[in-house]
Amino acid sequence: MEKTTPDRLVARIDDDWALAADSLQWILQRRRAGGWRGVSFVSSSKDILARCMREKGVPPDAAAVVLAGLPNTFRQWRHGYLTGSQP
């Protein structure tokens, strides 16, 4: 599996999980020996991202905090990032 090199780290979920993004999608990453690895790639909605987080075993409380800060779709997040209206 290749290492991911996202354009932007969106959120550090905990010591073993992070959410990143490139120009096309959110990237759920898991720390493994040798670095961070992309385990899910979501270009649609926050609901699908939440499902991927559950299925991959991201701690529910940590996932909820990150998800609460995201808009409903990747497209909305990307627009906010590109226009500077997202943190």
C-alpha positions, 0 to 999 in steps of 0.5 A, spaced: 500 500 500 502 506 498 503 512 503 498 518 502 501 525 501 495 529 502 494 536 500 492 538 507 491 535 514 484 536 516 484 533 523 488 529 527 483 524 530 487 521 535 494 518 536 492 512 530 487 516 526 487 522 522 483 525 516 486 529 510 484 531 504 486 532 497 483 536 491 478 530 490 476 527 497 477 526 504 482 521 506 481 517 512 488 515 514 491 510 519 498 510 522 502 504 521 509 502 521 512 506 516 507 512 517 500 514 515 496 510 510 490 512 507 484 507 508 478 510 506 477 515 500 470 519 500 468 524 495 461 524 497 458 526 504 459 526 511 454 520 512 459 516 508 465 518 511 462 517 518 460 510 516 467 508 513 470 511 520 465 506 524 467 500 519 474 501 520 474 502 527 475 509 529 473 511 536 466 513 536 467 519 541 473 522 537 470 521 530 464 525 533 468 531 534 471 531 527 465 530 524 461 535 528 466 540 524 465 538 517 459 540 512 455 535 509 459 534 503 466 534 501 464 539 495 462 544 501 468 543 505 472 544 499 469 550 497 470 553 504 477 551 504 478 554 497 475 560 499 478 561 506 471 560 509 474 554 513 479 553 519 
